[in-house]
Amino acid sequence: MPSTDSTASTRSEPLQEPLKALLGGNTAKAMAEHLGLHTVGDLLHHYPRRYAERGELTRLAELPLDEHVTVVARVHDARVHKFNHGRGQRLEVTLTDGSGRLQLVFFGRSVHYHQRQLLPGKRGMFAGKVGVFNRKLQLSHPDYKLLDEDSDAETVERFAGALLPLYPACKQLSSWNIEQSVATLLGALEATGWRGLADPLPERLREQRGLIALPEAFEKIHRPRSKADIAEARARLKWDEAFVLQTALARRRAKETELPAVPRRPRPGGLLEAFDERLPFTLTEGQRQVSGEIFADLATEHPMHRLLQGEVGSGKTMVALRAMLATVDAGGQAAMLAPTEVLAQQHHRSITEMMGELAEGGMLGGAEQGTKVVLLTGSMGAAARRRALLDLATGEAGIVVGTHALIEDKVTFHDLGLVVVDEQHRFGVEQRDALRSKGKQPPHLLVMTATPIPRTVAMTVFGDLETSVLDQLPAGRSPIATHVVPAKDKPHFLARAWERVREEAEAGHQAYVVCPRIGDEEEGQQPAKRSRAAEEPLPQGGEDGGADAEEKRPPLAVLDVAAQLAAGPLAGLRVEPLHGRMAPEAKDEVMRRFAAGEVDVLVATTVIEVGVNVPNATGMVIMDADRFGVSQLHQLRGRVGRGSAPGLCLLVTDMPPQSPARGRLEAVAATLDGFELSRIDLEQRREGDVLGQAQSGVRSSLRMLAVIEDEEIIAEARDEATALVAADPELTGHPELRTALDALLDAGREEYLDKG
């Protein structure tokens, strides 16, 4: 990472100047408080979200309604009218060009200013969107420029063809205010010849790629004369973001290779070999290949940093377990960090079942090569917790599966060699780092995610990790049919859904019903009406299921729906609820009985989203499915079809056919390809802050770059950055790039990268 002395050089860098030095104090304060813009660079990187076109010159007799136009006309008259008992005023101006008439209207404080400008007989260009009021065509608050009598045609054409930047704005700062502030900055920087500006792209790279200079890019993105200007500016600014980010990640990767680690090689005749011999099935080709990549990393003298991703049910846990067994073979310990107690218990149960007597090392009946596998969660009893902690400290336990409880100071390891983090997106960086710090030397790290990530997202969000992909499902996995159930439009479809659940149960199978909420008046909410949710969900939104749907009724709840199903359409079946607020012992007991076939229908929250493996469960009904994200729906669906019988997933919604929410559900129903769904999900949610801890939404450090659309730029920037860092690790020959990194990597983000 850049050393602290380099930050001194940023003080004279014009993009690091505080806005209050160039703008008025009130404007700068509003930008800081409401838009998060503090420096000149912040504002120049606050790009227009789109550009309005004034429109072609139009005769008044030919004005099209609801379109942007530019007209050249004379002021015929201008009058101020009072309204609201004299408290309000408006200026009405009538224009004529000989072919027709047009009214302009202005309101508020600017009325008298415009009245002084728009005197009868004045000729000018006027631009705006054509509306109608009192059966008269009008422009409300139009842009205009008054013309001298000798103004030439070129001046008129240039005004009409101008592109008007429209900025992300707020109540306190309009797009017009922001445009004026940007113009002030550009003027001040141009007056100094952009002295001291740090251009992060090396000149060689700019020339090879045919990219314009940075000052020109700022000018063209904020004050374009043509669409070609915008395209040139965007191409340049996208490369800036991609290259600086990939340089940061390349330095992170290079730094990792310098850290020492203990090589962990499985020994012949050891635990891994014994485990493989007892497997009742053959590993897939994908599992063998990915295991080979992991074993090669574990054998090196610097820490493995690998992301393991793949389809739901592709066998990631099996691959992770074999890596843990190889670590134990080499004398180390392995820790698996899971985000919830249900998932930690599920992993512990499945690992001990797969290992059999190999998980009973040191115990009566345990295998000679075996080790002890322990569980550590926050809700364990004191005696069980003491035993687990002792087994970890002495090294008797080779494998531990746990939740955040693993991170506590009291937890010590004899020799931690491998950390496996499941569902990485649910953990903060500090949590992951706290567990890694428990090794005598940095342990190897394997990050697992059950949410498939497009290649460029992995390169961007997980740029410091090598990536392994499992895209092949094990033999015996069955297809899953997915259908959208429009409960509001067609209530009989929902009735048929419950019939299908009953049919699955009568055939000896089981089903899940998933709800968005628990239903015990959590967070002070009033409970949902105890009504007909079992036959027909409560209405969502108005007649058209509008955007205010969530205000019309609370999300359907586990406790309500479970009671209604047991008393209604699923009467006679064994229906039980499961949610995260139950006591851990109660949750574990419900899951145990469901896995044993003693429960027909499990009504649950997303506590079952990942890791739950019940091959006999073939049906799933997701209530209020539109309230879940695309990737989350794909995860939930992956809980069925895990055995020899085909799976069925029904997505129940009240949303109307043309709504975006309904479109998301149709996309999920149309494909089982998690990578394709993740692209759809990303396009809807954006990337999140790829350097910081926010994983989605507006806090994106990517202002211009879109990781799906700009796949090629990201890949090329990664290659360029990797080569540059290999040749100049400290960037001593690229001070401008170091300055850009300092600006990008504030203290929080730099710490994030340092921790990894």
SVG drawing of the C-alpha trace seen along z (x, -y; Angstrom):
<svg xmlns="http://www.w3.org/2000/svg" viewBox="-60 -45 71 94">
<polyline fill="none" stroke="black" stroke-width="0.4" points="0.0,0.0 1.2,-3.6 3.3,-4.9 2.2,-7.8 4.8,-10.1 3.1,-10.0 0.0,-11.6 1.9,-14.8 2.1,-15.2 -1.7,-15.1 -2.1,-18.4 -1.0,-20.4 -2.9,-18.1 -5.9,-20.2 -8.4,-17.3 -7.7,-17.1 -8.5,-20.8 -11.6,-21.2 -14.7,-22.5 -15.1,-25.4 -11.8,-26.9 -13.5,-27.4 -17.2,-27.5 -19.3,-29.5 -19.3,-28.1 -23.1,-27.3 -22.8,-25.4 -19.8,-23.4 -21.5,-22.6 -24.7,-21.4 -22.6,-19.3 -20.8,-17.7 -23.9,-17.0 -26.3,-15.9 -24.2,-14.4 -21.1,-13.4 -18.9,-15.6 -16.0,-17.2 -13.2,-17.9 -12.8,-19.2 -12.2,-15.6 -15.4,-14.4 -17.4,-17.0 -15.7,-16.4 -16.3,-12.7 -20.0,-13.4 -20.9,-12.7 -24.2,-13.7 -26.7,-10.8 -28.0,-11.7 -28.1,-14.5 -31.2,-16.4 -31.3,-17.6 -33.0,-20.9 -34.3,-19.5 -34.3,-20.7 -35.5,-24.1 -39.3,-24.0 -41.8,-26.5 -44.5,-27.5 -47.2,-26.2 -45.6,-22.7 -44.9,-22.2 -45.2,-18.6 -46.8,-18.0 -44.6,-16.4 -41.3,-16.8 -38.3,-19.0 -38.0,-21.7 -36.1,-24.9 -37.8,-27.8 -36.6,-31.2 -39.2,-33.8 -40.0,-37.4 -41.6,-38.4 -45.1,-39.8 -46.0,-40.7 -45.1,-39.8 -47.5,-40.2 -47.2,-39.4 -50.3,-37.8 -51.0,-37.6 -52.7,-34.5 -53.3,-33.0 -54.6,-36.3 -51.5,-38.1 -49.0,-35.8 -48.0,-34.2 -47.1,-35.5 -46.4,-34.2 -45.0,-35.7 -46.7,-34.8 -44.8,-35.7 -46.3,-35.3 -44.0,-34.5 -44.6,-34.7 -42.6,-33.7 -45.2,-34.6 -46.5,-31.1 -48.1,-30.8 -48.0,-31.6 -46.5,-30.0 -46.8,-30.9 -43.9,-30.8 -44.6,-30.7 -42.3,-31.5 -43.1,-31.3 -41.5,-32.4 -38.6,-34.8 -37.2,-34.8 -40.4,-36.4 -39.1,-40.0 -35.7,-39.0 -37.2,-37.3 -39.7,-40.2 -36.7,-42.6 -35.1,-40.4 -38.1,-39.4 -39.2,-42.8 -41.7,-43.0 -39.8,-43.0 -36.8,-41.0 -35.8,-38.1 -34.3,-34.9 -33.9,-31.2 -36.2,-29.3 -35.9,-25.6 -38.1,-23.3 -40.7,-20.6 -44.0,-21.5 -47.0,-21.2 -50.6,-22.4 -52.5,-24.6 -56.0,-26.0 -55.8,-24.6 -52.7,-26.7 -49.3,-25.3 -46.7,-26.5 -43.1,-26.0 -42.6,-26.1 -39.4,-27.7 -37.6,-27.3 -33.9,-27.8 -33.4,-30.8 -30.8,-33.0 -31.5,-36.4 -30.1,-37.2 -28.8,-40.3 -30.4,-41.2 -27.2,-40.2 -26.8,-36.7 -25.9,-34.2 -27.5,-30.8 -24.5,-29.0 -25.2,-30.5 -28.8,-29.4 -27.9,-25.9 -25.3,-25.5 -27.8,-26.5 -30.5,-24.2 -28.1,-21.2 -26.5,-21.6 -26.5,-18.7 -27.7,-19.7 -26.1,-17.7 -28.6,-16.4 -26.9,-15.5 -27.8,-13.3 -29.3,-16.0 -31.1,-16.5 -33.7,-18.8 -31.0,-21.3 -29.0,-21.3 -30.7,-21.2 -29.0,-19.8 -28.7,-23.4 -26.9,-24.4 -24.5,-21.5 -23.9,-22.4 -23.0,-26.0 -20.6,-24.7 -18.9,-22.3 -18.5,-25.2 -16.8,-27.3 -14.3,-24.5 -13.5,-23.8 -13.0,-27.6 -10.6,-27.8 -8.6,-24.7 -8.4,-25.8 -7.1,-29.2 -4.1,-27.4 -3.6,-25.1 -4.6,-22.2 -1.3,-22.6 -0.4,-19.8 -3.1,-17.4 -2.1,-13.8 -3.1,-11.6 -3.3,-8.0 -2.9,-6.4 0.7,-6.1 1.3,-8.0 2.2,-4.8 -1.1,-3.2 -3.1,-6.2 -1.5,-6.3 -1.9,-2.6 -5.6,-2.7 -6.2,-6.0 -7.6,-7.6 -7.9,-11.4 -6.1,-13.4 -7.8,-13.7 -8.6,-17.5 -10.2,-16.9 -12.2,-14.0 -13.6,-16.2 -14.5,-19.0 -16.3,-16.6 -18.2,-14.7 -19.5,-17.9 -19.8,-20.2 -20.1,-18.0 -20.7,-19.6 -21.7,-16.3 -22.5,-12.7 -19.1,-11.8 -17.6,-13.9 -19.5,-12.0 -18.4,-8.6 -14.7,-9.7 -14.9,-11.0 -16.7,-7.8 -14.1,-5.6 -11.3,-7.5 -12.9,-7.7 -13.9,-4.0 -10.2,-3.1 -9.3,-5.3 -11.6,-3.5 -10.7,0.0 -6.9,-0.6 -6.6,-2.3 -8.8,0.4 -7.0,3.3 -3.6,1.7 -4.8,1.7 -5.8,5.3 -2.6,6.3 -0.6,4.8 -2.7,6.7 -2.0,10.0 1.7,9.3 1.8,8.5 0.2,11.8 2.8,13.8 5.5,12.2 3.9,13.5 5.2,16.8 2.9,19.8 3.4,23.4 3.0,25.8 0.2,28.3 0.6,31.5 -1.5,34.6 0.5,37.6 0.2,41.0 -2.0,43.4 -3.4,40.5 -6.8,39.1 -7.6,37.8 -6.8,41.1 -8.9,43.0 -11.8,40.6 -11.7,40.9 -11.7,44.7 -15.0,44.7 -16.9,42.4 -20.0,44.2 -19.8,42.2 -17.3,40.9 -16.2,37.3 -17.2,35.3 -14.5,34.2 -15.0,30.6 -14.5,31.6 -11.3,33.4 -10.0,30.5 -10.8,27.8 -9.4,30.0 -6.1,30.3 -6.0,26.5 -6.5,26.1 -3.9,28.9 -1.3,27.1 -2.0,23.8 -1.8,25.5 1.6,27.0 3.2,23.6 5.1,21.4 2.8,18.4 -0.9,18.3 -3.5,19.6 -6.1,17.0 -8.8,18.8 -12.5,18.2 -14.5,21.4 -17.8,20.7 -20.3,22.7 -23.9,23.7 -26.2,24.6 -25.6,28.3 -22.4,28.6 -20.5,30.1 -18.5,27.2 -18.7,28.5 -17.1,31.8 -14.2,29.9 -13.8,27.8 -13.8,30.8 -11.1,32.6 -8.9,29.4 -9.5,29.4 -8.5,33.1 -5.3,32.5 -4.5,29.7 -5.0,32.0 -2.9,34.7 -0.1,32.1 -0.3,31.5 -2.5,28.4 -6.0,27.5 -8.9,26.3 -11.7,23.9 -14.9,23.4 -16.7,20.1 -20.5,20.2 -22.9,17.2 -25.7,18.8 -26.0,21.4 -28.4,23.5 -25.8,23.6 -22.9,24.3 -24.9,27.2 -25.8,28.5 -22.2,28.4 -21.0,30.1 -23.6,32.8 -22.9,33.4 -19.1,33.5 -19.3,35.9 -21.7,38.1 -19.5,38.1 -16.4,38.9 -18.0,41.6 -15.4,43.1 -12.8,40.8 -14.5,37.9 -14.0,39.7 -10.2,39.5 -9.0,40.3 -12.4,41.7 -13.5,45.3 -14.3,46.9 -12.7,44.0 -10.4,44.7 -6.6,44.7 -6.1,42.0 -9.1,40.0 -9.4,36.6 -12.0,34.9 -14.5,32.6 -16.0,30.0 -18.8,27.4 -18.5,24.0 -21.4,21.6 -22.5,18.8 -25.4,20.6 -23.5,23.8 -23.6,24.8 -20.7,23.9 -19.4,27.5 -19.6,28.3 -17.9,24.9 -15.0,25.6 -14.4,29.1 -14.4,27.6 -12.0,24.8 -9.7,27.3 -9.7,29.6 -8.8,26.7 -6.0,25.4 -4.4,28.9 -4.8,29.8 -6.9,32.8 -9.6,31.3 -8.4,31.1 -11.6,29.5 -13.9,27.0 -17.1,25.6 -18.5,22.5 -20.1,19.1 -18.8,15.8 -18.0,17.5 -14.8,18.7 -13.5,15.2 -13.6,14.5 -10.4,13.8 -10.8,16.9 -10.6,19.2 -7.0,20.3 -5.7,22.9 -2.7,25.3 -1.8,24.7 -4.4,23.1 -3.5,24.0 -6.7,23.4 -9.6,21.0 -12.7,21.8 -15.2,19.0 -18.7,20.0 -21.0,17.4 -18.3,14.7 -20.7,11.9 -22.3,12.3 -19.1,11.5 -17.4,8.2 -13.7,8.0 -12.8,7.6 -14.5,10.9 -12.6,12.8 -9.3,11.1 -9.8,11.9 -10.0,15.6 -7.0,15.6 -4.9,13.8 -5.2,16.8 -2.6,18.8 1.1,18.8 1.7,17.8 -0.9,16.6 -3.2,19.6 -4.4,20.5 -7.8,19.1 -10.6,20.6 -13.7,18.4 -16.8,20.2 -19.9,18.6 -23.1,20.4 -24.0,17.3 -22.4,17.7 -20.5,14.6 -19.8,13.5 -16.2,13.6 -15.7,9.8 -17.4,9.4 -15.1,12.0 -12.1,10.1 -13.4,6.9 -14.9,7.7 -12.6,10.6 -9.6,9.4 -7.1,10.5 -8.4,14.1 -7.7,16.9 -11.0,18.3 -12.2,21.9 -15.5,22.7 -17.7,25.8 -20.2,25.8 -21.0,29.5 -23.7,31.0 -23.0,34.4 -24.7,37.5 -28.2,38.1 -29.3,34.5 -32.7,34.1 -34.1,31.2 -36.2,28.5 -39.3,27.1 -40.1,23.5 -43.4,21.7 -44.7,18.2 -48.0,18.4 -50.0,15.1 -52.1,15.4 -53.9,12.1 -54.8,12.5 -55.6,16.2 -56.4,17.3 -57.1,20.8 -53.5,21.2 -52.5,20.8 -55.2,23.4 -53.6,25.7 -50.1,25.0 -51.3,26.4 -52.8,29.4 -49.3,30.1 -47.7,29.8 -50.2,32.4 -49.5,34.7 -45.8,34.6 -46.4,35.5 -48.7,38.3 -46.0,39.7 -43.7,39.9 -41.8,36.6 -41.5,33.4 -41.8,29.6 -40.7,26.2 -42.9,23.1 -40.8,19.9 -42.0,16.6 -40.3,13.2 -40.9,12.6 -41.4,14.4 -44.7,12.9 -44.3,12.4 -44.7,8.6 -40.9,8.2 -39.5,4.7 -42.7,3.3 -44.8,4.1 -48.4,5.0 -49.0,8.7 -50.4,9.3 -54.2,10.0 -54.9,13.6 -56.9,14.1 -57.0,16.0 -53.2,16.1 -53.4,19.9 -55.9,19.6 -55.0,16.2 -52.4,13.7 -53.6,10.4 -53.9,7.8 -50.6,6.1 -50.8,2.5 -53.8,0.9 -55.8,2.3 -52.6,2.5 -50.3,3.8 -48.4,0.6 -45.1,-0.5 -46.5,-1.2 -47.3,2.4 -45.3,2.9 -47.3,0.1 -50.6,1.9 -49.9,5.1 -46.9,6.6 -45.0,9.4 -46.6,12.8 -45.2,14.4 -44.1,17.9 -46.2,18.2 -49.4,17.0 -49.0,19.1 -48.0,22.2 -51.1,22.0 -53.4,21.3 -52.0,24.1 -52.2,26.7 -55.9,25.7 -56.7,25.3 -55.4,26.7 -52.7,28.9 -54.8,30.1 -53.7,33.6 -50.1,33.1 -47.3,32.6 -46.6,28.9 -44.0,27.1 -42.4,23.6 -38.7,22.8 -37.1,19.4 -34.0,17.7 -35.5,16.5 -36.1,20.0 -33.8,21.4 -30.8,23.2 -31.8,26.5 -35.4,26.1 -34.1,25.2 -31.7,28.1 -34.5,30.5 -36.9,29.3 -34.2,29.7 -33.3,33.2 -36.9,34.3 -37.4,32.8 -34.3,34.6 -35.5,37.8 -38.9,37.5 -40.9,36.9 -42.2,33.5 -44.0,33.2 -44.0,29.4 -41.4,27.0 -42.7,23.4 -39.5,21.3 -37.8,18.0 -34.6,17.8 -32.8,19.6 -32.9,22.6 -31.3,20.5 -27.9,22.2 -26.4,25.5 -29.6,27.3 -29.5,30.7 -32.6,33.0 -32.7,35.2 -36.3,36.2 -37.6,32.6 -39.0,32.1 -41.4,29.2 -41.0,25.5 -43.5,22.7 -42.1,19.2 -44.7,16.7 -44.3,13.0 -41.5,14.2 -41.2,10.7 -39.8,9.5 -36.6,11.7 -33.7,11.0 -32.9,13.0 -29.8,14.7 -31.7,15.4 -34.5,17.1 -32.0,19.3 -30.4,20.3 -33.8,21.2 -34.7,23.2 -31.5,25.2 -32.9,26.8 -35.1,29.1 -34.3,31.6 -31.3,32.8 -32.3,36.5 -33.5,38.8 -37.0,37.3 -37.5,34.1 -38.0,30.8 -40.8,28.3 -40.5,24.6 -43.5,22.3 -43.0,18.5 -46.2,16.9 -46.7,13.2 -49.4,10.5 -47.4,8.3 -49.1,7.5 -47.7,9.1 -45.9,6.0 -44.1,5.0 -40.3,5.2 -40.8,7.5 -42.8,9.9 -40.1,9.8 -37.5,10.9 -39.6,13.9 -40.1,14.8 -36.3,14.7 -35.8,17.1 -38.4,19.4 -36.9,19.4 -33.4,20.7 -31.5,22.8 -28.2,21.2 -27.0,19.4 -24.4,17.5 -27.0,16.1 -29.2,15.1 -26.3,13.4 -25.8,11.2 -29.5,10.3 -29.3,9.6 -26.2,7.4 -27.7,5.4 -30.6,4.6 -28.7,3.9 -25.4,2.5 -22.0,3.6 -21.9,2.1 -18.7,0.6 -16.2,3.1 -13.5,1.9 -15.5,1.3 -17.9,3.4 -21.1,2.4 -22.1,5.2 -24.8,3.6 -26.7,0.5 -25.7,-3.1 -22.4,-3.1 -20.4,-2.2 -16.8,-3.3 -17.5,-2.7 -19.1,-5.8 -18.6,-5.2 -17.6,-1.5 -20.3,1.2 -18.7,4.6 -21.1,6.5 -21.1,4.1 -17.4,3.3 -16.0,6.9 -13.4,6.3 -12.0,3.1 -11.7,4.8 -9.9,7.8 -7.4,5.6 -6.9,3.3 -6.2,6.2 -3.4,7.5 -1.9,4.0 -2.0,3.4 -0.5,6.8 2.4,6.2 3.0,2.7 3.1,3.8 5.4,6.7 7.9,4.3 7.4,1.5 5.9,2.9 6.2,-0.5 5.1,-2.5 8.1,-4.8 8.1,-5.5 4.4,-6.3 3.8,-9.0 0.6,-10.1 -0.8,-6.6 0.2,-6.6 -1.6,-9.8 -4.8,-8.4 -4.5,-5.3 -4.2,-7.6 -7.5,-9.3 -9.2,-6.0 -8.0,-4.1 -9.2,-6.2 -8.3,-4.8 -11.2,-2.4 -10.7,-0.9 -7.0,-0.6 -7.5,1.3 -10.0,3.5 -7.4,4.4 -4.7,4.9 -6.9,7.4 -8.2,9.1"/>
</svg>
